[in-house]
Structure formats: structure tokens, C-alpha cells
Amino acid sequence: MTDQSTKTEPGPDGGIPVRTGLSPRKKQQISRAVQYVVLAAAVVFLLLRIEWGKLAENFAKPEVAAETLPDLFTVALKNTIIYSVGGFFFAFLLGLLFALMRMSSVRPYRWIAIAYIEIFRGLPALLIFLLILFLPLALPGFEVPGGTYGQGILGLTIVGSAYMAETLRAGLQAVPKGQMEAARSLGMSHARAMTTIVIPQAVRIVIPPTTNQFVSLLKDSSLVLFLGVSGEYVELTKFGNDMASTFANATPILVVGVTYLLVTIPLGYLASRLEKRQARGR
């Protein structure tokens, strides 16, 4: 039986047919070689088009980068971590509450949870921060506890909790129902079985995806700049933008980007390792 991509011709004196044309493997090798050549040509063209002197002058000026220290770490990165960790902590608690409500047999609880999750998953994160900014106008005299930190954490809590609720709900549903039945047969109440048996197992199941959600919140913390933060409350993005405006140079933006990567890449690697370990344990 011959391959459809090749042709066969009769051999000499009507003998064994001889295959002509290229085999599928050879065609694949040629196609890949052409792709490599095109890619290499595109890279060379790009490298030749870049004006390296101007690029270094505007994005990698050592003296400007030095001006970002030590505030880059002692103020901007510190505040980014405060906003992110605080937002993640309260998003986890609120997400767990709405996950339990979403699974409740009480219909009004389910309706409230569904409405909250769908609304805040559907709204852009930036819009949520702008709503928080104008909240005092709608509620005169109301102040978010914690001041500027509280506003930033509140925004990240709302942004993260809607997604966290669905992640935790999936974790709760992944726990075998026999765990709850066994706990109830031992005389535990539903609430006690849920808090001591089901929820701890669900939390272990969702550690990898929640790690990824923390990385997302860390990046979303850049939206705090729309709250008008300044001085000791600036996070990385606001800090980089202010420094870039001060020196009329984009080097601080690049420095801030590298700082984000120094945090997010290890966390992403950790999440990947946890996912692989969890997959091996199944």
C-alpha cells in the first residue's frame, strides 16, 4: 500500500514499482526549515531596524535606574505586596463564603451568590476601582477602613473574590461526597463536617489555581494608581510612572517591569510545580 502523497511508477521491464516524490517526513523537515529561515530573517530585519543607541538612552539609562533605589523596594514593592496580600486574603474569605452560598440548598443564598459572581466577573477591574474612588460621593461621610490601603485592598478583594468563589466551589465539589457522609455518620453536624473535613481538603485541591490567582491580583494591584495614591502609598506602577515623568525617561518603567517579573515568574513556576505534583498524586 503506497502513501497518497507519493507517486509510484513501474520499474524496469514492469518490475517492482519505484516510489517517486517526497515522503511526509521529508516534507515536514523542509517545511520546518523554511519556517526557521523566515523566523531568522524576521529577527535579523528587526535587529537591524532598531536604533540601539536611542533604545539604551531611553530605556536603560543606568543613572536614572539608580535614582529609583531604594524607594523601589522600600516603598513601591512593599506597598504592592501589602495591597496584593491583603486583597488575596479577603478575596479568599469572601470567595469561600460565596462558594458555600452558591452550593446552598437555600435559594435566596444561591441567587445572591450567582448575582455577585456574575456581576463582578463581568465588570472590568478598572471600573471597580473607579467606583471605589467615587464611593464617598454616593455615600457622604463614609470612609473605607484603612484609608488608602483599605481602598486598594477593597478593590482587589472585589476583583478577586468573584473568581475565587468559582475556584473554591470547584474544589469543594471535587471532595468525595463520602467524606461528608462518613463525618455525619460519626455524629458531626453539617457545619462542623464542612469546616473540619471538607473545606481543608478543598483548599489543598485548589492551591495551584489560587496561586495563579494571587499572581493575577499582584498584577491588578497596578490599578491602585487610579485611586490617586501618592507619596508613601504608591505601588510599583505608579512609582515607575512618576519617576519616568520626573526624568522624562522610560528607564523606571523598565525597572518596574523587571521587578514585577522577579516576583511573578517564581510564583508562576511554583504554581506549575504544584499542579504537576497534584497530578502525580491522583
PEMO-V382209 format. One record per residue. N is the residue number from 1. PHI is phi in whole degrees, -180 to 180 (* if undefined). NEAR is the number of other C-alpha atoms within 8 Angstrom. Layout:
n phi near
N PHI NEAR
N PHI NEAR
This chain:
n phi near
1 * 2
2 -100 5
3 -73 6
4 -67 5
5 -84 8
6 -119 11
7 -114 9
8 -123 9
9 -126 8
10 -60 9
11 -75 9
12 -58 6
13 57 4
14 72 7
15 -80 7
16 -63 7
17 -61 9
18 -107 8
19 -78 8
20 -120 8
21 89 7
22 -99 8
23 -76 8
24 -57 7
25 -65 6
26 -64 8
27 -62 9
28 -65 8
29 -64 8
30 -65 8
31 -61 8
32 -67 8
33 -63 8
34 -63 8
35 -62 8
36 -63 8
37 -65 8
38 -63 8
39 -63 8
40 -62 8
41 -64 8
42 -65 8
43 -65 8
44 -62 8
45 -61 8
46 -65 8
47 -63 7
48 -75 7
49 -80 6
50 -74 7
51 -92 7
52 -64 6
53 -63 6
54 -68 7
55 -62 10
56 -67 9
57 -65 8
58 -97 10
59 -122 12
60 -143 11
61 -92 10
62 -57 6
63 -66 6
64 -73 11
65 -60 12
66 -65 7
67 -69 6
68 -78 10
69 -94 8
70 -89 6
71 -61 8
72 -55 12
73 -97 9
74 -76 8
75 -119 12
76 -67 14
77 -67 11
78 -59 10
79 -67 12
80 -59 13
81 -68 9
82 -61 9
83 -60 13
84 -70 14
85 -66 9
86 -63 10
87 -64 16
88 -67 13
89 -61 9
90 -74 10
91 -66 16
92 -65 12
93 -64 9
94 -68 11
95 -64 16
96 -64 12
97 -60 9
98 -72 11
99 -66 13
100 -67 9
101 -65 11
102 -64 12
103 -97 8
104 -68 9
105 -82 5
106 -85 6
107 -59 7
108 -58 6
109 -62 10
110 -63 13
111 -63 9
112 -63 9
113 -64 12
114 -63 9
115 -63 8
116 -61 9
117 -62 13
118 -69 9
119 -66 8
120 -83 11
121 -81 10
122 -86 6
123 -86 8
124 -63 8
125 -61 9
126 -60 7
127 -63 8
128 -63 12
129 -67 14
130 -68 10
131 -64 8
132 -65 10
133 -60 9
134 -96 8
135 -59 8
136 -60 10
137 -71 6
138 -80 6
139 -126 7
140 -57 6
141 89 5
142 -84 6
143 -130 6
144 -70 7
145 -57 6
146 94 7
147 62 8
148 -64 8
149 -60 10
150 -63 10
151 -64 13
152 -64 14
153 -66 12
154 -61 9
155 -61 12
156 -69 16
157 -63 15
158 -65 11
159 -62 13
160 -83 15
161 -66 14
162 -64 15
163 -73 11
164 -63 14
165 -60 16
166 -69 11
167 -65 11
168 -70 14
169 -62 13
170 -64 8
171 -66 12
172 -64 11
173 -72 7
174 -79 8
175 -72 10
176 -56 7
177 -62 6
178 -63 6
179 -64 10
180 -67 13
181 -63 8
182 -66 8
183 -65 11
184 -67 11
185 -69 7
186 -87 6
187 97 6
188 -74 9
189 -74 7
190 -60 8
191 -64 6
192 -68 9
193 -64 13
194 -67 10
195 -77 9
196 -103 8
197 -115 12
198 -76 13
199 -61 10
200 -58 9
201 -68 10
202 -64 13
203 -63 10
204 -63 7
205 -66 10
206 -96 11
207 -58 10
208 -60 11
209 -66 9
210 -71 10
211 -64 11
212 -64 11
213 -69 10
214 -65 11
215 -61 11
216 -63 8
217 -66 13
218 -59 11
219 -73 8
220 -68 9
221 -62 13
222 -63 12
223 -72 10
224 -60 11
225 -60 11
226 -76 9
227 -84 12
228 78 6
229 -68 11
230 -156 6
231 61 5
232 -75 5
233 -104 11
234 -68 13
235 -103 16
236 -59 13
237 -66 10
238 -63 11
239 -61 11
240 -63 12
241 -65 10
242 -65 8
243 -67 10
244 -64 13
245 -69 8
246 -63 7
247 -99 7
248 52 6
249 -150 11
250 -88 10
251 -57 13
252 -60 15
253 -64 12
254 -65 10
255 -62 10
256 -64 12
257 -60 8
258 -64 8
259 -64 8
260 -58 9
261 -65 8
262 -64 8
263 -96 8
264 -75 9
265 -63 8
266 -61 8
267 -66 11
268 -64 11
269 -65 8
270 -61 8
271 -62 13
272 -64 9
273 -65 8
274 -65 10
275 -63 9
276 -67 8
277 -64 8
278 -66 9
279 -66 7
280 -69 6
281 -78 5
282 -82 4
